[in-house]
Amino acid sequence: MLETSARLLRLLSLLQSRRDWTGADLADRLDVTPRTIRKDMDRLRELGYPVEARPGVDGGYRLGTGGALPPLLLDDDEAVAVAVGLRTAASGSVLGIEETSLRALTKLQQILPSRLRHRVSAFQHALPVPMRGPRVSPDTLTAVAAACRDHERLRFDYRTHSGSAARRAVEPYRLVNHNQRWYLLAWDLDRADWRTFRVDRMDPRTPTGPRFTPRALPPDREIAAYVERGVGEATWRFRARVIVHAPATHVRARIPIPIDVEELGENRCAFTPGSDHAEMLALYLGLLDADFEIVDSPELVTALRTLIGRYQRAVEGAP
């Protein structure tokens, strides 16, 4: 009886880890026969878990949605991650779930083993930063996350930075939180290229599209850098090509965000910074601590001349 109970718990954990399983895969994982898997599925249904079965050669099992919320099985790291996530959500990162997150966190902490409560309590010393960016509807965030998890095409209405509306169809891959905003990294089907979308500007359409075969993804660190770079490029209203008389490593070290720098020689490189205003870009270039040239950008040249005049007048008026 103990062996059967332990197997049911392991089976439930597998069903919660991904959407679809074949009977053969589950039998192989648990080292039992497919007939035992079928019996265990019936036992889970008797306990109130909505297990769905699909017949046929490609059939299998999935944990569906039911009228009651059955208990979740979390390992130690997952339980800590949920507790920390609830604490973060309570600070207001998602619209309208602060109080709900606090209630859920209280319930979770009551049942955590002492070893895990000690790990979670370490995050109490982290000061939450009030949410200043645009908030995202929980329904939208959940729909996008589910499409990423299940590898289903996503259709949505999108408001661009300029305010225009467009309808997009993508293969969603990863949600990224950057500078208090949620972004979706996805393969744009119409443009046949990777794109980054602000989730607060998305209005998902239902139902989601067919499932797709996931493309190869780079490591998480490279994904974060791509999203960060794409975010900057998408929001800049003004860009200019700049040649810097310094090594590329010097420029990368002076710019606070990841940028693409083209090496032109031992002590010469080029990059294309951006900003909403030419005047602001002129100020940033002063932080390079190196000589530079402006390539075909009269707006930036004008901004630099204005800045030079302002600084010159400040120097002349100084005692």
Number of C-alpha atoms within 10 A of each C-alpha: 6 7 7 10 11 11 17 18 14 14 19 20 15 19 18 15 12 12 14 18 18 17 20 14 12 19 17 12 12 16 11 13 13 16 11 14 19 14 10 18 21 14 14 16 12 10 10 13 21 20 18 14 18 12 8 7 7 9 13 17 19 19 19 13 12 11 8 9 10 12 8 10 15 14 10 13 10 11 18 21 14 16 25 19 13 21 21 19 22 21 18 19 22 20 14 15 17 17 13 13 19 18 13 15 19 14 10 16 17 10 10 16 10 11 9 16 17 12 15 19 14 10 14 11 7 9 8 14 11 10 16 11 12 15 17 19 16 13 12 17 19 11 18 26 17 16 19 21 14 15 18 21 22 25 21 18 15 20 18 15 13 8 9 8 12 11 13 16 20 22 25 28 23 19 21 18 15 12 10 15 18 21 22 22 23 21 20 17 14 9 11 9 10 17 19 22 20 21 24 18 20 24 18 21 15 10 9 17 16 10 13 12 8 13 9 6 10 10 8 10 8 11 15 19 14 19 23 21 16 17 17 17 17 15 14 14 14 16 18 18 16 18 19 25 19 21 19 21 12 16 22 16 11 13 14 8 11 15 19 13 18 14 17 15 12 10 13 16 21 24 18 15 20 20 18 12 15 22 18 15 19 21 13 15 18 12 11 17 12 13 12 17 12 14 14 11 13 12 15 22 17 14 18 20 13 14 15 13 12 11 12 12 11 10 10 8 8 7 4
